[in-house]
Amino acid sequence: MLNEMRMKGEDFAILAATDAKIARAVAAERCPHCKGPLHQGNYHRKPRGGALAEAGEAFTLRYSLCCGRRGCRRRVLPPSLRFLGRRVYLEMVLILASVQAQVLGATKVARAVTGVPEWTLRRWGSWWRTVLPSQDWWSELRARFVPPPPDERELPRSLLKQIAEDTGASDRDALGLCARCLAPGTTRLRDAARFVRGVAAEFVAG
């Protein structure tokens, strides 16, 4: 059950390897601004895993690229399955803790289970149901689901449920697919989903 799931070190090793492959795929297509060569400009994060994904705190490297052409030098941030924007908590924690808050029905109880503060859980709940639905990439993604699409009033639980129903995936696999769905929100690349689609299958068991 997702409301009881904990992420292990091997899960994050796969996610980190997948992020590295995505970064290489982005680099192979060169700078989106000037078509100059993209070089590694990785940096370290200090992610929090809470009680759900403490093992993920050991995987700190955020893959990043920098244009090598003089006069451009722009940074390109590849899509990620581990980091959702600048949030301190790992993306998997954001998903799992939000689901547990929905299942348990009280942020105080959810805090004890997840290790995530109540105010953070409430802020995440607002993000899922107000900010995410307003994103263009989300509208495009939502249109791809078999009707009816995920109920935006019940995100993220409705998204995971829809993924499982559409694909027949297990809870663990549905979680990996959810991370792939959210990947366009981790970068400004216009065609982020294309890079993720080709190399992120390893996290979903065959």
C-alpha positions in Angstrom: 0.0 0.0 0.0 1.3 3.5 -0.9 0.3 4.8 2.5 2.8 2.3 4.1 5.6 2.5 1.5 9.1 3.5 2.3 11.8 4.2 -0.2 15.1 2.3 0.0 18.7 3.1 -1.0 18.4 0.8 -4.1 15.4 2.8 -5.2 17.3 6.0 -5.1 20.3 4.5 -6.8 18.1 3.7 -9.8 16.6 7.1 -9.7 20.0 8.8 -9.6 21.2 6.6 -12.5 18.1 7.5 -14.5 18.7 11.2 -13.8 22.2 10.8 -15.2 21.0 9.2 -18.4 18.4 11.9 -18.8 21.2 14.5 -18.4 23.3 12.8 -21.1 20.3 12.7 -23.5 19.8 16.5 -23.0 23.5 17.2 -23.4 23.5 15.2 -26.7 21.1 17.6 -28.2 23.3 20.6 -27.3 22.2 24.0 -26.0 18.6 24.8 -26.7 19.4 28.5 -26.9 22.5 28.6 -29.3 23.2 24.9 -30.1 26.6 25.1 -28.4 28.1 22.2 -26.6 26.7 21.4 -23.1 29.2 20.5 -20.4 28.5 19.2 -16.9 27.9 21.8 -14.2 26.5 19.5 -11.5 26.0 20.7 -8.0 25.1 19.1 -4.6 21.8 19.5 -2.9 21.0 18.7 0.8 17.8 16.8 0.4 15.5 15.7 3.2 13.9 12.3 3.2 11.9 12.4 6.4 10.8 9.1 7.8 9.8 7.8 4.3 12.9 8.1 2.3 15.9 8.7 4.6 18.1 6.6 2.3 17.6 9.2 -0.4 19.5 11.8 1.6 22.8 10.1 0.5 22.1 10.9 -3.2 22.9 14.6 -3.3 24.1 15.3 -6.8 21.7 17.4 -9.0 22.7 16.9 -12.6 23.1 20.2 -14.4 24.6 21.4 -17.7 26.2 24.6 -18.8 26.7 25.9 -22.4 30.3 26.0 -23.5 29.9 28.6 -26.2 31.3 32.0 -25.3 28.6 34.6 -25.4 26.0 32.1 -24.2 27.1 30.2 -21.1 23.5 29.5 -20.1 22.7 26.8 -17.6 20.4 24.0 -18.7 18.7 22.0 -16.0 17.7 18.5 -17.2 14.5 16.9 -15.9 14.8 14.9 -12.7 13.0 12.1 -11.0 14.5 13.0 -7.6 14.2 16.7 -7.2 11.0 18.7 -7.8 12.2 22.3 -8.3 14.0 23.9 -5.3 12.1 22.0 -2.7 14.2 20.7 0.2 12.3 17.4 0.4 12.9 14.7 -2.2 10.2 14.4 -4.8 9.2 10.9 -3.6 8.7 12.3 -0.2 6.4 15.0 -1.6 4.3 12.3 -3.3 4.2 9.7 -0.6 3.7 12.2 2.3 1.0 13.9 0.5 -0.8 10.6 -0.2 -0.4 9.6 3.5 -1.9 13.0 4.6 -4.9 12.3 2.4 -5.3 8.8 3.7 -4.8 9.6 7.3 -7.0 12.7 7.1 -5.0 14.8 9.6 -1.7 16.6 9.1 -0.8 16.0 12.8 -1.1 12.3 12.4 0.6 12.4 9.0 3.5 14.4 10.5 4.2 11.6 13.0 4.2 9.0 10.2 6.1 10.9 7.6 8.5 13.2 9.5 7.3 16.2 7.5 6.0 19.2 9.4 2.3 20.0 9.4 2.6 23.4 7.7 4.7 21.8 5.0 2.1 19.1 4.4 -0.6 21.7 4.2 1.5 23.8 1.7 2.0 20.7 -0.4 -1.7 20.0 -0.4 -2.4 23.5 -1.7 0.3 23.1 -4.4 -1.2 19.8 -5.7 -4.7 21.2 -6.0 -4.2 24.8 -7.0 -0.7 25.4 -8.5 -0.2 22.1 -10.4 -3.5 22.2 -12.3 -2.6 25.7 -13.6 0.6 24.5 -15.3 0.5 24.2 -19.1 2.5 20.9 -19.0 0.0 19.4 -16.6 -2.9 20.3 -18.9 -1.1 18.5 -21.8 -0.3 15.5 -19.6 -3.8 15.3 -18.2 -5.3 15.1 -21.7 -3.3 11.9 -22.4 -5.1 9.8 -19.7 -7.9 7.5 -20.5 -11.1 9.5 -19.6 -11.9 10.4 -17.0 -8.5 12.0 -16.2 -7.2 12.3 -12.6 -9.5 14.3 -10.3 -7.6 17.5 -9.6 -9.4 17.9 -6.2 -7.8 14.6 -5.1 -4.2 15.0 -6.3 -1.8 13.3 -5.9 -3.8 10.2 -4.9 -6.0 10.4 -7.9 -3.0 10.6 -10.2 -1.4 7.4 -8.7 -4.8 5.6 -8.9 -5.3 6.6 -12.5 -1.7 5.5 -13.4 -2.3 2.1 -11.8 -5.6 1.6 -13.5 -4.4 2.7 -16.9 -1.2 0.6 -16.8 -1.9 -2.2 -14.4 1.2 -1.1 -12.5 2.0 -2.1 -8.9 2.1 0.6 -6.2 5.9 0.8 -6.6 5.8 1.0 -10.3 3.0 3.6 -10.2 5.2 5.7 -8.0 8.0 5.6 -10.6 5.6 6.5 -13.4 4.2 9.4 -11.3 7.8 10.7 -11.0 8.1 10.5 -14.8 4.8 12.4 -15.2 6.1 15.2 -12.9 9.5 15.4 -14.6 8.5 18.3 -16.9 7.9 20.4 -13.8 11.5 20.0 -12.8 13.0 21.9 -15.8 12.3 24.7 -18.2 13.0 22.6 -21.2 10.0 22.7 -23.5 10.2 19.1 -24.6 11.2 17.6 -21.3 8.8 14.7 -21.5 10.5 13.4 -24.6 13.9 13.1 -22.8 12.3 11.4 -19.9 10.1 9.0 -21.9 13.1 7.3 -23.5 15.4 6.6 -20.6 13.3 6.4 -17.4 11.8 3.0 -18.0 14.3 1.3 -15.7 12.5 2.5 -12.6 9.4 0.6 -13.7 9.8 -3.1 -13.5 9.0 -5.1 -16.6 
